[in-house]
Amino acid sequence: MAKLEQLATQWKKNKEAQSQTLAEIQHLQIEAEMLRSELADVQKELQQTTGDKLELQQKLQTEETTSLNDRQALKSLLPLELYRKSSSELSDLGDNQLILHYLQHGRHETPLKTYVELDAELKASRIQNEEAETKPNQLEAQFRLTHQQLETLKDVFARLADRQQSPTQEKEG
């Protein structure tokens, strides 16, 4: 009888652990969905930023000359030294000539990043994406563990039922 009470107590503990695990799984599923939603928002924002960048590049391409103020602004955005090093024919160009060359030719020929912030956002988005992709695997592992626990409980209950029937059958015989 003490063994039965002990098993019943263990069953209650396992049932509580199962409920807690299921609640945690649900919480993690909600969290994963929120991360997916955030990732989608970041990706949309990145697409918008990329579109804005392309639009700006097209506007700059249509201008034949650039005012001194515009050149100063471009100097702060365009990594001039990196662009200068990208080709030996650019090594002797001054900053203003380099900017004009980039506007006329370089952005189509050289895959240069002109927005450091865009690159940083892209990296952050990738990190968030990788983190979001690991969440379903964690949830799957927890689901498998919970499933194993349920199967173990079913087995324990089946054995208990068999034991309860066996003494009753022996007493009748």
MITOR-6639 format. One record per atom (N, C-alpha, C, CB): x, z, y; residue in three letters. Coordinates in steps of 0.2 Angstrom, whole numbers, plus 5000, padded with zeros to 4 digits. Each point is the difference from the previous one (the first is absolute). Last residue first. Glycine has a CB too. Layout:
N
XZYala...
END
This chain:
173
495449664915gly500249984993gly500250064996gly500449905004gly499150125019glu499449984997glu500149984993glu499649965010glu502350115004lys499550054999lys499449984996lys500450065010lys501149774996glu500350054995glu499550064998glu501249965004glu498349895014gln499949974994gln500350044994gln500049895006gln500450195016thr499250004999thr499949974993thr499849995012thr502450004996pro499850064998pro499350014998pro500950055007pro499849745002ser500350014994ser499850074997ser501049935003ser498449995019gln499649974995gln500350034993gln499649905007gln501650145012gln499450045001gln499549984994gln500150015012gln501949874991arg500150074998arg499450045000arg501249995004arg498749795004asp500150004993asp500150074997asp500649895001asp499250085022ala499449994997ala500150004993ala499649945010ala502350085002leu499650065001leu499449994996leu500550035011leu500849784991arg500350054995arg499650075000arg501149945002arg498349905014ala499849974994ala500350054994ala500049885005ala500650165017phe499350014999phe499849984993phe499849995013phe502449964994val499950074999val499350024999val501050025008val499449754997asp500350024993asp499950084999asp500849905001asp498650025020lys499649974995lys500250024993lys499749915008lys501850145010leu499450045000leu499549984995leu500250025012leu501649844991thr500250064997thr499450054999thr501249985004thr498549825008glu500049994993glu500250064996glu500349885003glu499850135020leu499350004998leu500049994992leu499649955012leu502450044999gln499850075000gln499350004997gln500750035010gln500249764994gln500450044994gln499750075000gln501049935001gln498349955017his499749974994his500350034994his499849895006his501250175015thr499350034999thr499649974994thr500050015012thr502149894993leu500150074998leu499350044999leu501150005006leu498949785002arg500250004993arg500150074998arg500549895001arg499150085021phe499449984997phe500150014992phe499649925009phe502250105006gln499650065000gln499349994996gln500550035011gln500949794992ala500450054996ala499650065000ala501149955003ala498149885011glu499949984993glu500450054996glu499949885003glu500350155020leu499350024998leu499949984992leu499649985012leu502549964998gln499950084999gln499350024998gln500950015009gln499549764996asn500350024994asn500050074999asn500849915001asn498350015019pro499649994994pro500350014993pro499549915007pro501850135014lys499450044999lys499649984994lys500050025012lys501849854996thr500250054995thr499450054999thr501249995003thr498749845014glu500049974993glu500250054994glu500349895006glu499850175017ala499349994998ala499949974993ala499749985012ala502550044998glu499750074999glu499349994997glu500750055009glu500349764998glu500350024994glu499850074998glu501049935003glu498349985018asn499749964994asn500350024994asn499949905007asn501050195012gln499350034999gln499749964994gln499950035012gln502249894995ile500050074997ile499350034999ile501150025006ile499049785005arg500249994993arg500150074996arg500649895004arg498950115019ser499449974997ser500249994992ser499649945011ser502150125004ala499650054999ala499449984996ala500450055011ala501049784995lys500450054996lys499550064998lys501149965004lys498249895013leu500049974993leu500350044995leu500049895006leu500150185016glu499450014998glu499949974993glu499650005012glu502449974999ala499950074998ala499350014997ala500950045009ala499649755000asp500450014994asp499950074997asp500849925004asp498350035017leu499649974995leu500350014993leu499649915009leu501550175010glu499450044999glu499649974994glu500050045012glu501849844998val500350054995val499450054998val501150005006val498949745002tyr499750065002tyr500250064995tyr499049935004tyr501849844995thr500050025007thr499750065002thr500049885002thr501249994976lys499550055002lys500150015007lys499950054988lys500849724998leu500250065004leu499450055001leu501049945005leu499749834982pro499550054999pro500250075003pro499749944989pro500949805018thr500350064998thr499450054999thr501149975006thr498349815000glu500649994996glu500350064997glu500349905006glu497950095010his499849964995his500549994994his499349945008his501150185012arg499550044997arg499749964994arg499750065011arg502149855004gly500150054995gly499550034996gly500950025008gly499049805010his500249984993his500050064995his500649915006his498750115018gln499949924999gln500149994992gln500449975012gln499950254997leu499349985002leu499949934997leu500050085010leu502250014989tyr499550034995tyr499349975001tyr500850114999tyr500849825016his500149974994his499650034995his501249985002his498850125019leu499749945000leu500049964993leu500349995013leu500950214989ile499250015000ile499749945000ile500150115006ile502249884996leu499850024994leu499250014999leu501250064998leu499849905023gln500049944996gln499850014993gln500949965007gln499450235007asn499449965002asn499949934996asn500250055012asn501750104984asp499450034998asp499449955002asp500550125001asp501749754995gly499950065003gly499350034998gly500749965010gly500949894974leu499450005005leu500050065003leu499449924993leu502150024989asp500349995007asp499450005005asp501049944996asp498650084980ser500550055002ser500250005007ser500450004988ser498149854998leu499750045005leu500550055003leu498949994994leu501649864988glu499949965006glu499750045006glu499849904992glu500650194985ser500649995004ser499949965007ser500650014989ser497550154999ser500249934999ser500749995005ser498849964997ser500050255000ser499749974994ser500249925000ser499050075002ser501650115014lys500549994994lys499649964995lys500550125003lys498449925017arg500649965002arg500449994994arg500050055011arg498150094987tyr499849925000tyr500749965002tyr498850035004tyr501450204996leu499849984993leu499949935000leu499550114997leu500849995024glu500649994996glu499949984993glu500550095007glu497649945007leu500449955002leu500649994996leu499650015011leu498050094986pro500650024998pro500549955001pro499550084992pro498249965021leu500349954996leu500750034998leu499449905005leu499150215011leu499749994993leu500449964995leu498950015007leu501950045016ser499850064997ser499750004993ser499950055011ser500549765002lys500750034998lys499950064996lys500549955010lys497649945000leu500249974994leu500750034997leu499449905003leu499950165019ala499550034995ala500249974993ala499150015008ala502049915010gln500250074999gln499650034994gln500450005013gln499149784994arg500650004996arg500250074999arg500349895005arg497950085009asp499849994993asp500650004995asp499049935004asp501350095019asn499750064998asn499849994992asn499650035012asn501349795000leu500550054999leu499750064997leu500749965009leu498149814986ser500250045006ser500550054998ser498949985006ser500849794980thr499750075000thr500350045006thr500050004988thr499449735002thr500450055003thr499750075000thr500649905007thr498249934982glu500749975000glu500550045003glu499449895002glu498250174985glu500450015006glu500749975000glu499450105002glu499149924979thr499849955004thr500350005007thr498950004994thr501650164989gln500349934998gln499749955005gln500150034988gln499150195013leu500750005002leu500349934999leu500250124998leu497749934993lys500050005008lys500649995003lys499050074999lys500949964978gln499749935001gln500049995008gln499350004989gln501350215002gln500549954999gln499849935002gln500450074991gln498050115009leu500550015006leu500649944999leu499750135001leu498749884982glu499749985006glu500550005006glu498850034996glu501850074984leu500049924999leu499749975006leu499950014988leu500050235010lys500749975001lys500049935000lys500450104994lys497650005002asp500250015007asp500749975001asp499250105001asp500049914977gly499749945004gly500250015007gly499050004992gly501850174995thr500349944998thr499749945004thr500350054989thr498650155013thr500750015003thr500449934999thr500050134999thr498049904989gln499849995007gln500750005004gln498950054999gln501350004979gln499849935000gln499949985008gln499550004988gln500950235007leu500649964999leu499849925001leu500550094992leu497750065007glu500450015006glu500649965000glu499550115001glu499349894979lys499649975005lys500450005007lys498950024994lys502050114989gln500149934999gln499649965005gln500250024988gln499450215012val500749985003val500249934999val500350124997val497649954994asp500050015008asp500749985003asp499150084999asp500749944977ala499749945003ala500050005007ala499250004990ala501650195001leu500549954999leu499649935002leu500650064990leu498150135010glu500550015005glu500549945000glu499950125000glu498549904983ser499749985006ser500550005006ser498950054996ser501850034983arg499949935000arg499749975006arg499950014988arg500450225010leu500649975001leu500049925000leu500550104995leu497550035000met500250015007met500749965002met499350115000met500149904977glu499549965004glu500250005007glu499150014991glu501950154996ala500349934999ala499649955003ala500450044989ala498850185012glu500649995004glu500349934999glu500250134999glu498049934988ile499849995007ile500649995004ile499050074998ile501449974980gln499749945001gln499849985007gln499650014988gln501250215007leu500649955000leu499749935000leu500750074994leu497850105003his500350015007his500549955001his499850125000his499249894979gln499549975005gln500350015007gln499150034993gln502150074990ile500049924999ile499649975005ile500250014988ile499850225011glu500649985003glu500049924999glu500650114997glu497650004993ala500050005007ala500649985004ala499250104999ala500949914978leu499549955002leu499950005007leu499450014989leu501950165002thr500349944999thr499649945003thr500750054990thr498350165008gln500550005006gln500449935000gln500150134999gln498449914983ser499649995006ser500550005006ser499050064995ser502049994985gln499749935000gln499649995006gln500050004988gln500750225009ala500649955001ala499849935000ala500850084995ala497650074999glu500250015007glu500549965002glu499650124999glu499949884978lys499549975004lys500150015007lys499250024991lys502250094995asn500249935000asn499449965004asn500650014988asn499250225010lys500549995004lys500249925000lys500550114997lys497849974989lys499850005007lys500649995004lys499150084997lys501349924980trp499649945002trp499850015007trp499649994988trp501650195004gln500449945001gln499649945002gln500850054991gln498050145003thr500350015006thr500549945002thr499950134998thr499049874981ala499549995005ala500450015007ala499050034992ala502350024989leu499949925001leu499549995006leu500249984987leu500150245007gln500649985003gln499949925001gln500750094995gln497650024994glu500050015007glu500649985004glu499350104997glu500649874980leu499549965003leu500050015007leu499450004989leu502050144998lys500349935001lys499549955003lys500750024990lys498650205005ala500550005006ala500349935001ala500250124998ala498449914983met499650005006met500450005006met499150064994met
END
